[in-house]
Amino acid sequence: MADAPDGQMANLHLDEPTSEMVSKSELKKRQKQRANDEKKREKAAAAPPKAEKPRSAEEEESNLTPNQYFEIRSGKIQKLRQTQSPNPYPHKFQVTTDLRDFLKTYDSIKTGEHRTDVEVRVGGRIYTKRASGSKLVFYDIRAEGVKMQVMCQAQEASGPIPFEEQHEHLRRGDIIGIVGYPGRTAPRSRDHGELSIFAKEIILLTPCLHQIPSEHYGFKDQEQRYRQRYLDLIMNDKARNVFVTRSKMITYVRRFFDEQDFIEVETPMMNAIAGGATAKPFITHHNDLNMDLFMRVAPELYLKMLIVGGLERVYELGRQFRNEGIDLTHNPEFTTCEFYMAYADVYDIMDITEDLVSGLVKHITGGYETEFHTQTGEEYHVNWQKPWKRIEMIPALEEACGEKFPPGEELHTKETNDFLKRILKEMKVDCTPPQTNARMLDKLVGEFIEEKCINPTFITGHPQMMSPLAKYHRDLPGLCERFEAFVCKKEIVNAYTELNDPFDQRLRFEEQARQKDQGDDEAQMVDENFCTSLEFGLPPTGGWGMGIDRLVMFLTDHYSIKEVLAFPFMKDDQNQGKDKKTAAEVVGISPMAEEGIREHPRSINLPVTIPDEYYSAQVER
C-alpha cells in the first residue's frame, strides 16, 4: 500500500491504548467509551454482592451420597417419631378412590374445570416433587400402576397442620395420603391442562429413608433389580406388568380346570422318597423324627394316588425343588401345574393342551401370535393357534443322523448303548457322564429335534426307558405313550398315558435303580407306597405337567427366568450389610433386655426383645 499523503497524516491523532493513528472524531468516541466503561466498573465494585438464590432442601440433598442422605433422613424421621408432629407412621388412612378408576371417571373434565363438590381420598408414592414458591407444590404420585399429578395450593389447605408443615418433610419415595377434589389445570403455556387432584390436605403415611433413583437414570442394574425387587417394582413399570401378567395367567389356568370339574388339591412338599420326576432333589432333615427328607421334585405320585382313591380329575399348582444347575431357564425352585384325568389318554391330553395354551395366549395377548427375543438377539415369531405340529422322535433322529436306529424293544440294551456312543461321536454331540441310553438319546433330541421347534410342537414316541411312569405304546413295542411340547426350542409341557400296571411299574423302577447305580443322580427311587396304591387299581389315566415360569417368559418376552420370578435365587452378596448401619443404629436405637415387648412413640431406646416364654411355647407346639 502506498504511503498516505502528508496532508492526511497531519489530520490523524495517536490513540495511545492501541497505538493507532485515527481521526479526531474517532479518538473522542473511543475516549468517551473508555470513560463509561470505567464508571461501570467502579459502580460494580462498590455495589454489595448479590445474594445467591436460596436452594430448596431437596436441591441441597440431591448432592448427598446415599449414605449421607440415609443418615440425615433417618435422623429427621426419628425426630418426628419423638415429637409426633406429625406422626410419620400413622395407623390408618381411609382410601376411597382407586387411581385407575379416577383416571377413567374424570378424564372428560375440561381444562380449568374443578369438581370441588367431590372428595377423593387416595394413597400413593411420591415420584417427583416440584415447588413453585412457598405457596404452590406439585407432586407426581403412583399407585396401582398409574401416575397422577397432585396440585397443592396454600389457599386450598385444610386440616390441623399448616400448609408449609404438611410439605416440608415430604421427599421422593414417601407414601402419602391425599384428600382433595378432581380437576384439570389451566396452564398459560398450552391449551390443554393436566388431570390432577387438587389437594386440601397431604398426610405423610410412610417415609422412605433412602434416596430412590431418579426417573431420568432409572434403576437398571440387573443384579440389583433381582436382589432389591421391591425397588425394581417401585421404579420399573415393566417389571410390575410381568407379575400382573403372571397372576392373570395362573388365574386363567385355574378357571380352565375348575370349569371342567377338576378339583384343586395340595400334596406334600417334603417326602421320604424323591419321586415323580427324573431330577436330583434337595435334602432336608426333620429333627424330631431324626430322618432325612427330600423336597419334592414333582407331585405326580401323590396326584395319581388321589385318582386311585376316586378323585377322578385333580390338579395342583405349586412349587417344585430341584438341586440342579442354574441358568437362564432354570431356577432351583419353580412353579408347575400338573393335572390327572381318569379315563383319558395321551391323545385326549394333547387336545386339552392345545385348548388350554392357545386360549391362554388369546386371553393374555388378544391374539395367537407373539414375539420372543433370545439372549443372542434372535427374534422368533410364534403362532400358538391349534393344531400344533407333531414329530415322532425316533424317525426324526434317523433322518437327522442318516442311520437306522435299533428297534424300540432293544433301545435299553448294552448294544444300543454302544450304538448311541458311536452316533454321538460321528455327529459331534457331547454327552457328559454317565452316558446312559436315556441321557444320550435326550442329547440327540436336544441337538436335532428341539432346535427346530419354534412354533408349539409335540414330540412323541419316547422310549420306555426314558419314561418310567408312562404306559407302553399300544402299537409300537419299546416305546411309550408320551409327548413333550416345545416352544422356541424349550419344553413347556410333558404328558403321557399313565402307567397303571403294578407289575410293569415295578420293572420300570428297577431300571431307574440300575441307572442310579451307574451314577445318574437324577434317576428315580422305588416308591413302595405308590406301587402298593397301583395294586388297588388306577383307572386308565392321562397325566400332564406344564412349567408356569417358562410360559410366562414367552408371553412377556423375557429370556431369563429371573425376570419372571418375584424373588429368584441369588448367590450370597459378600458386600451386603458390610459396614452398613440400619436406621435404628443411625439414630441410636438399640435392643434392651426387658421382659415382654413395649413400645412408646416418644421412646429413643425401643425394646425389641422377645421373652423366653414365647420360644418355649413354640417348641411345645
C-alpha positions in Angstrom: 0.0 0.0 0.0 1.3 3.4 -0.9 2.2 5.9 1.9 -0.6 8.4 2.8 -0.1 12.0 1.7 1.5 14.3 4.2 -1.7 16.4 4.5 -3.8 13.4 5.5 -1.2 12.3 8.2 -1.4 15.8 9.7 -5.2 15.3 10.5 -4.6 11.9 12.3 -4.1 11.6 16.1 -2.4 8.8 18.1 -4.7 6.6 20.1 -2.3 5.6 22.9 -4.0 2.4 24.3 -3.9 0.8 20.8 -1.0 2.8 19.3 -3.2 3.5 16.3 -3.5 6.7 14.2 -7.1 7.7 14.0 -9.2 10.7 13.1 -10.1 13.3 15.8 -13.7 12.2 15.9 -12.8 8.5 16.2 -10.4 9.3 19.0 -13.0 11.2 21.0 -15.5 8.4 20.5 -13.0 5.9 21.9 -12.1 8.0 24.9 -15.8 8.5 25.8 -16.5 4.8 25.6 -13.5 4.0 27.9 -14.7 6.6 30.4 -18.1 5.0 30.5 -16.6 1.5 30.9 -14.5 2.7 33.8 -17.6 4.2 35.6 -19.4 0.9 35.2 -16.5 -1.0 36.8 -16.3 1.4 39.7 -20.1 1.1 40.3 -20.0 -2.7 40.2 -17.1 -2.8 42.6 -18.9 -0.5 45.0 -22.2 -2.5 44.9 -22.9 -5.1 47.6 -22.5 -8.7 46.4 -25.7 -10.2 45.0 -27.4 -12.7 47.3 -27.5 -16.2 45.8 -30.9 -17.7 45.1 -31.7 -19.9 48.0 -31.8 -23.6 47.2 -34.5 -25.9 48.3 -33.9 -28.6 50.8 -34.4 -31.2 48.1 -31.8 -29.5 45.9 -29.3 -29.5 48.7 -30.0 -33.2 49.4 -29.5 -34.1 45.8 -25.7 -33.6 46.2 -25.5 -36.0 49.2 -24.2 -39.5 48.9 -26.7 -42.3 49.5 -25.3 -43.0 53.0 -25.3 -39.3 53.9 -28.9 -39.0 52.7 -29.9 -42.1 54.7 -28.4 -40.9 57.9 -29.8 -37.3 57.7 -33.2 -38.6 56.7 -33.3 -41.2 59.4 -32.4 -38.5 62.0 -35.3 -36.3 60.8 -37.8 -39.1 60.8 -36.6 -40.1 64.3 -37.3 -36.6 65.4 -40.9 -36.8 64.0 -41.3 -40.2 65.9 -40.3 -38.4 69.1 -42.4 -35.3 68.6 -45.3 -36.9 66.8 -45.7 -33.7 64.9 -46.7 -35.3 62.6 -46.7 -39.0 63.4 -44.6 -40.3 60.4 -46.2 -43.8 60.7 -49.9 -43.3 61.3 -52.1 -46.4 61.8 -54.7 -45.7 59.2 -55.7 -43.5 56.2 -59.1 -44.1 54.6 -58.7 -44.6 50.9 -61.9 -44.2 49.0 -60.7 -43.8 45.4 -58.7 -46.1 43.2 -56.4 -44.1 40.9 -57.3 -46.3 37.9 -61.0 -45.5 38.4 -60.2 -41.9 39.0 -58.5 -41.6 35.6 -61.4 -43.2 33.8 -64.1 -41.3 35.7 -62.7 -37.8 35.4 -60.9 -37.9 32.1 -63.6 -35.8 30.5 -63.1 -32.9 32.8 -62.3 -29.7 30.7 -59.3 -27.5 31.1 -59.7 -25.2 34.1 -62.7 -27.2 35.4 -62.8 -28.2 39.1 -65.2 -30.6 40.8 -65.0 -29.1 44.3 -68.1 -30.9 45.4 -66.4 -34.3 45.0 -64.0 -35.5 47.7 -61.3 -38.0 46.7 -59.0 -39.8 49.2 -56.1 -41.6 47.6 -52.8 -43.1 48.7 -49.7 -43.3 46.6 -45.9 -43.0 46.5 -44.2 -39.7 45.5 -42.0 -39.9 42.4 -41.4 -36.2 41.8 -41.8 -33.1 43.9 -41.8 -29.6 42.4 -42.2 -26.4 44.3 -43.1 -23.0 42.8 -42.5 -20.7 45.6 -43.7 -21.4 49.2 -47.4 -21.5 48.3 -47.5 -24.0 45.4 -46.2 -27.5 45.3 -46.7 -30.2 42.7 -46.3 -34.0 43.2 -46.3 -36.9 40.8 -47.6 -39.9 42.6 -48.1 -43.5 41.5 -50.4 -46.2 42.7 -51.8 -49.4 41.2 -49.5 -48.9 38.2 -50.8 -45.5 37.2 -49.4 -42.0 37.6 -51.2 -38.8 38.8 -50.4 -35.2 39.4 -51.3 -33.6 42.7 -51.5 -29.8 42.9 -51.2 -28.3 46.3 -52.0 -24.6 46.9 -51.8 -22.8 50.2 -55.2 -21.2 49.9 -56.8 -24.7 49.5 -55.1 -26.2 52.5 -57.1 -27.5 55.4 -56.6 -29.8 58.3 -54.8 -29.3 61.6 -51.3 -28.9 60.1 -50.3 -25.7 58.3 -49.5 -25.9 54.6 -45.8 -25.4 54.9 -45.5 -28.1 57.6 -47.5 -30.5 55.5 -44.9 -30.4 52.8 -41.6 -29.6 54.4 -41.0 -33.3 55.5 -42.1 -34.9 52.2 -39.5 -36.4 49.9 -39.4 -38.6 46.8 -40.3 -42.2 47.7 -42.6 -41.2 50.6 -46.0 -42.8 50.7 -48.7 -40.1 51.3 -52.4 -39.8 51.7 -54.2 -37.1 49.7 -57.5 -35.5 50.5 -58.8 -33.3 47.7 -61.0 -33.0 44.6 -60.7 -33.7 40.9 -59.9 -31.0 38.3 -57.8 -30.1 35.3 -55.1 -27.4 35.4 -55.2 -24.4 33.2 -51.6 -23.7 32.2 -50.7 -20.5 30.4 -48.2 -22.1 28.1 -50.5 -24.6 26.4 -54.2 -25.1 25.7 -54.8 -28.5 27.4 -54.4 -28.8 31.1 -53.5 -32.0 33.1 -56.0 -34.0 35.0 -55.0 -33.6 38.7 -56.0 -34.0 42.2 -56.3 -30.5 43.9 -55.2 -31.3 47.4 -56.7 -29.9 50.5 -54.6 -32.0 52.8 -51.5 -34.1 52.4 -50.7 -36.7 55.1 -47.3 -38.5 55.4 -48.2 -42.2 55.8 -44.8 -43.8 55.5 -41.5 -42.1 54.9 -38.8 -43.5 52.5 -35.5 -43.3 54.3 -33.4 -44.0 51.2 -32.8 -42.0 48.0 -34.7 -43.6 45.2 -33.1 -43.5 41.7 -34.1 -40.5 39.6 -36.7 -41.2 36.9 -34.2 -40.0 34.3 -31.5 -42.6 35.1 -33.8 -45.2 36.5 -32.9 -48.5 38.2 -31.3 -50.7 35.6 -28.6 -52.7 37.3 -29.7 -56.2 36.6 -28.4 -58.0 39.6 -29.6 -55.3 42.0 -33.0 -55.4 40.4 -33.2 -59.1 41.3 -31.8 -58.6 44.8 -34.0 -55.5 45.5 -37.2 -56.5 43.7 -39.2 -54.0 45.8 -37.1 -51.2 44.4 -37.4 -52.7 40.9 -41.2 -52.7 41.2 -41.1 -49.1 42.5 -39.1 -47.8 39.6 -39.9 -50.0 36.6 -43.5 -50.4 35.4 -42.3 -53.2 33.0 -41.3 -55.4 36.0 -44.7 -54.8 37.6 -46.5 -55.7 34.4 -44.7 -59.0 34.3 -46.1 -60.1 37.6 -49.6 -58.8 36.8 -49.5 -60.9 33.6 -48.2 -63.9 35.6 -51.1 -63.6 38.0 -53.6 -63.4 35.1 -52.1 -66.5 33.6 -52.4 -68.5 36.8 -56.0 -67.3 37.3 -56.8 -68.4 33.7 -55.3 -71.9 34.2 -57.3 -72.4 37.5 -60.5 -71.2 35.9 -59.9 -73.5 32.9 -59.7 -76.6 35.1 -62.4 -75.6 37.5 -64.8 -75.2 34.6 -64.0 -78.8 33.6 -64.9 -80.2 37.0 -61.3 -80.7 38.2 -60.5 -80.4 41.9 -57.5 -78.4 43.0 -55.5 -80.3 45.7 -52.4 -79.8 47.7 -49.8 -82.5 48.2 -46.7 -82.7 50.5 -43.6 -80.8 49.7 -41.4 -83.0 51.9 -41.2 -86.7 51.1 -39.3 -89.7 52.2 -38.8 -90.6 48.5 -37.9 -88.2 45.8 -40.3 -89.5 43.1 -42.5 -88.3 40.3 -39.8 -86.9 38.0 -36.2 -87.7 36.9 -34.4 -85.0 38.8 -31.8 -84.5 41.6 -33.6 -83.5 44.8 -32.8 -81.2 47.7 -32.3 -83.0 51.1 -33.6 -81.6 54.4 -33.8 -83.0 57.9 -36.6 -83.5 60.4 -35.1 -83.0 63.8 -37.9 -84.6 65.9 -38.1 -87.8 63.8 -34.3 -87.7 63.1 -34.8 -88.5 59.4 -33.8 -87.0 56.1 -36.5 -85.8 53.8 -36.5 -84.8 50.2 -38.1 -81.6 48.9 -40.5 -82.7 46.2 -39.3 -82.7 42.6 -42.9 -83.3 41.3 -46.3 -84.0 42.9 -47.1 -86.7 40.3 -47.2 -89.8 42.5 -49.5 -88.3 45.1 -51.9 -87.0 42.5 -52.2 -90.4 40.9 -52.8 -91.9 44.3 -55.8 -89.5 44.6 -57.1 -90.8 41.3 -56.8 -94.3 42.8 -58.9 -93.0 45.7 -61.7 -91.9 43.4 -60.9 -88.2 42.8 -61.0 -88.7 39.1 -60.0 -85.2 38.0 -57.3 -83.4 40.1 -54.8 -80.6 39.5 -52.2 -78.8 41.6 -50.4 -75.5 41.0 -47.3 -75.3 43.2 -43.6 -75.1 43.8 -41.1 -77.8 42.9 -37.5 -78.0 44.0 -34.6 -79.5 42.0 -31.0 -79.4 43.0 -29.6 -78.9 39.5 -27.9 -76.2 37.5 -28.9 -72.5 37.5 -29.1 -70.9 34.1 -31.3 -68.6 32.0 -34.2 -71.0 32.1 -33.7 -72.9 35.3 -34.1 -71.9 39.0 -33.8 -74.3 41.9 -37.4 -73.7 42.8 -40.1 -73.2 40.2 -43.8 -73.3 39.6 -45.7 -76.0 37.7 -49.2 -77.1 37.1 -50.0 -80.8 36.9 -53.3 -82.4 36.2 -54.5 -86.1 36.1 -57.7 -87.2 34.4 -59.2 -90.6 34.8 -60.4 -92.4 31.6 -58.2 -90.1 29.4 -55.1 -91.0 27.3 -52.2 -89.1 25.8 -54.3 -88.1 22.7 -57.0 -86.5 24.9 -54.3 -84.7 26.8 -52.9 -83.3 23.5 -56.3 -81.8 22.7 -56.6 -80.3 26.2 -53.1 -78.8 25.9 -53.9 -77.1 22.6 -57.2 -75.7 24.0 -55.6 -74.5 27.3 -52.5 -72.9 26.0 -54.0 -71.4 22.8 -56.9 -70.0 24.8 -54.5 -68.7 27.4 -52.4 -66.8 24.8 -55.5 -65.3 23.3 -56.8 -64.2 26.7 -53.5 -62.6 27.7 -52.3 -61.0 24.4 -55.6 -60.6 22.5 -54.3 -62.9 19.6 -52.4 -66.0 18.8 -49.1 -64.6 17.6 -46.3 -63.4 19.8 -42.7 -62.4 19.5 -39.8 -63.7 21.6 -36.2 -62.4 21.7 -33.3 -64.6 22.8 -30.2 -63.6 24.7 -28.3 -63.5 21.4 -30.8 -61.3 19.7 -32.6 -63.9 17.7 -36.3 -63.0 17.1 -38.9 -65.7 17.0 -42.4 -65.2 15.7 -44.6 -67.7 17.4 -48.1 -68.8 16.3 -49.8 -70.5 19.2 -53.0 -71.4 17.3 -54.0 -75.0 17.2 -53.5 -77.6 15.8 -49.8 -77.9 16.7 -47.2 -79.7 14.7 -46.3 -83.3 15.8 -42.9 -85.1 15.4 -42.1 -88.7 16.1 -38.8 -88.9 18.0 -37.0 -92.0 16.5 -37.9 -91.4 12.8 -36.8 -87.7 13.2 -33.5 -88.8 14.7 -33.0 -91.4 12.0 -33.5 -88.7 9.4 -31.1 -86.3 11.2 -28.3 -88.9 11.7 -28.8 -90.8 8.5 -28.8 -94.2 10.2 -31.4 -96.7 11.2 -31.9 -96.9 15.0 -32.3 -100.2 16.9 -36.0 -101.3 17.3 -37.9 -99.9 20.3 -37.7 -103.1 22.3 -33.9 -103.0 22.1 -33.3 -99.3 23.0 -32.5 -100.2 26.6 -29.7 -102.8 25.8 -25.9 -102.6 26.0 -25.7 -102.9 22.2 -27.8 -99.8 21.9 -25.5 -98.0 24.4 -22.5 -98.8 22.1 -24.6 -97.7 19.0 -25.5 -94.3 20.6 -21.9 -93.6 21.7 -20.8 -94.1 18.1 -23.6 -91.8 16.8 -22.7 -89.1 19.3 -19.1 -89.3 18.2 -20.0 -89.2 14.5 -22.5 -86.3 14.9 -20.0 -84.5 17.2 -22.5 -84.2 20.1 -21.1 -84.2 23.6 -22.8 -86.1 26.4 -21.3 -85.8 29.9 -21.1 -88.9 32.1 -23.0 -91.0 33.0 -23.7 -92.0 29.3 -26.8 -94.0 29.9 -29.1 -94.7 26.9 -31.7 -92.3 28.1 -29.2 -89.4 28.6 -27.6 -90.0 25.2 -31.0 -90.1 23.4 -32.0 -86.9 25.2 -28.9 -85.2 24.0 -29.6 -86.2 20.4 -33.2 -85.0 20.7 -32.0 -81.6 22.1 -29.5 -81.2 19.2 -31.6 -82.3 16.2 -35.3 -82.0 17.1 -35.8 -79.4 19.8 -33.7 -76.9 17.8 -36.4 -76.9 15.1 -39.4 -76.3 17.5 -40.1 -72.6 17.3 -43.9 -72.8 17.0 -45.6 -75.1 19.5 -44.6 -78.7 18.6 -45.4 -82.1 20.1 -42.5 -84.5 20.3 -43.9 -88.1 20.7 -42.8 -91.7 20.7 -40.4 -91.7 23.6 -38.6 -94.9 24.5 -39.9 -96.6 27.7 -36.6 -96.4 29.5 -36.8 -92.6 29.2 -40.2 -92.5 30.8 -40.5 -94.8 33.9 -44.0 -93.6 34.7 -45.6 -93.6 31.2 -47.6 -96.5 29.8 -46.2 -98.6 26.9 -47.2 -97.7 23.4 -50.3 -99.7 22.3 -48.8 -100.1 18.7 -45.0 -99.6 18.9 -43.1 -102.1 21.2 -40.4 -100.5 23.4 -41.9 -97.0 23.1 -44.4 -95.3 25.4 -47.4 -93.0 25.0 -45.8 -89.7 25.9 -45.4 -86.3 24.4 -43.4 -83.2 25.2 -44.5 -79.8 23.9 -41.7 -77.4 22.9 -41.9 -73.7 22.0 -38.9 -71.6 21.0 -36.7 -74.7 21.4 -37.7 -75.0 25.1 -40.0 -77.6 26.8 -43.2 -76.2 28.3 -45.3 -79.4 28.7 -44.7 -83.1 29.5 -47.6 -85.6 29.4 -48.4 -89.2 28.9 -50.9 -92.0 29.3 -50.1 -93.1 32.8 -48.7 -96.5 33.6 -51.3 -98.3 35.8 -49.9 -101.8 35.6 -48.3 -102.5 39.0 -46.2 -105.3 37.6 -44.7 -103.2 34.8 -44.2 -100.2 37.2 -42.0 -102.3 39.4 -39.8 -103.3 36.5 -39.5 -99.6 35.4 -38.5 -98.5 38.9 -35.8 -101.3 38.9 -34.5 -100.0 35.6 -34.3 -96.5 37.2 -32.4 -98.0 40.2 -29.9 -99.6 37.7 -29.3 -96.2 36.1 -28.8 -94.6 39.6 -26.2 -97.3 40.3 -24.4 -96.2 37.1 -24.1 -92.7 38.6 -27.2 -91.0 37.4 -28.2 -88.8 40.4 -31.5 -87.8 38.6 -32.9 -91.3 38.3 -35.9 -92.1 40.4 -36.1 -94.3 43.5 -38.6 -97.0 44.2 -41.7 -95.6 46.0 -43.2 -98.7 47.7 -46.4 -96.8 48.8 -47.1 -95.7 45.2 -46.5 -99.3 44.0 -49.0 -100.5 46.6 -51.6 -98.0 45.5 -51.4 -99.3 41.9 -52.3 -102.7 43.3 -55.6 -101.3 44.4 -56.3 -100.2 40.8 -55.5 -96.9 38.9 -58.1 -96.4 36.1 -56.8 -95.6 32.6 -55.5 -92.1 33.2 -53.9 -89.2 31.3 -51.4 -87.0 33.2 -49.8 -83.7 32.3 -47.4 -81.1 33.7 -46.6 -77.6 32.5 -43.9 -75.1 33.6 -45.6 -71.9 34.5 -42.4 -69.8 34.7 -41.3 -70.7 31.2 -44.7 -69.9 29.7 -44.6 -66.5 31.4 -41.2 -65.9 29.9 -42.5 -66.5 26.4 -45.6 -64.3 26.8 -43.8 -61.4 28.4 -40.7 -61.7 26.1 -38.0 -62.4 28.7 -35.2 -64.8 28.0 -34.2 -65.0 31.7 -36.3 -66.9 34.2 -35.2 -64.4 36.9 -37.3 -61.7 35.2 -40.5 -63.6 35.9 -39.8 -64.8 39.4 -40.5 -62.2 42.1 -37.5 -63.3 44.2 -35.2 -65.5 42.1 -32.4 -67.5 43.8 -29.2 -65.4 44.0 -25.7 -66.2 45.2 -24.7 -64.6 48.6 -23.8 -61.0 48.2 -20.5 -60.7 50.0 -20.8 -56.9 50.4 -24.4 -56.9 51.6 -24.6 -55.4 55.1 -20.8 -54.8 55.2 -20.2 -51.7 57.3 -23.8 -50.7 56.8 -25.9 -49.3 59.6 -29.6 -49.7 60.0 -31.9 -46.8 60.5 -32.2 -47.8 64.2 -28.4 -47.8 64.6 -28.1 -44.4 62.9 -30.4 -42.7 65.4 -29.1 -44.6 68.4 -32.0 -47.1 69.0 -30.7 -50.3 70.5 -32.3 -53.5 71.9 -32.9 -53.5 75.6 -33.2 -56.6 77.8 -36.8 -56.3 79.1 -39.5 -58.8 79.8 -42.2 -58.5 77.2 -42.4 -56.1 74.3 -43.2 -52.5 74.9 -43.2 -49.6 72.5 -43.7 -45.9 73.1 -43.7 -43.5 70.2 -41.5 -41.0 72.1 -39.0 -43.6 73.3 -35.5 -43.4 72.0 -34.5 -46.9 73.1 -37.2 -49.2 71.9 -37.1 -52.7 73.4 -37.2 -55.3 70.7 -36.5 -58.5 72.7 -38.8 -61.5 72.7 -39.5 -63.2 76.0 -38.2 -66.7 76.7 -41.8 -67.9 77.3 -42.5 -67.2 73.6 -39.8 -69.6 72.4 -40.9 -72.2 75.0 -44.4 -72.1 73.7 -43.2 -72.5 70.1 -41.1 -75.6 71.0 -44.1 -77.1 72.8 -46.2 -76.6 69.6 
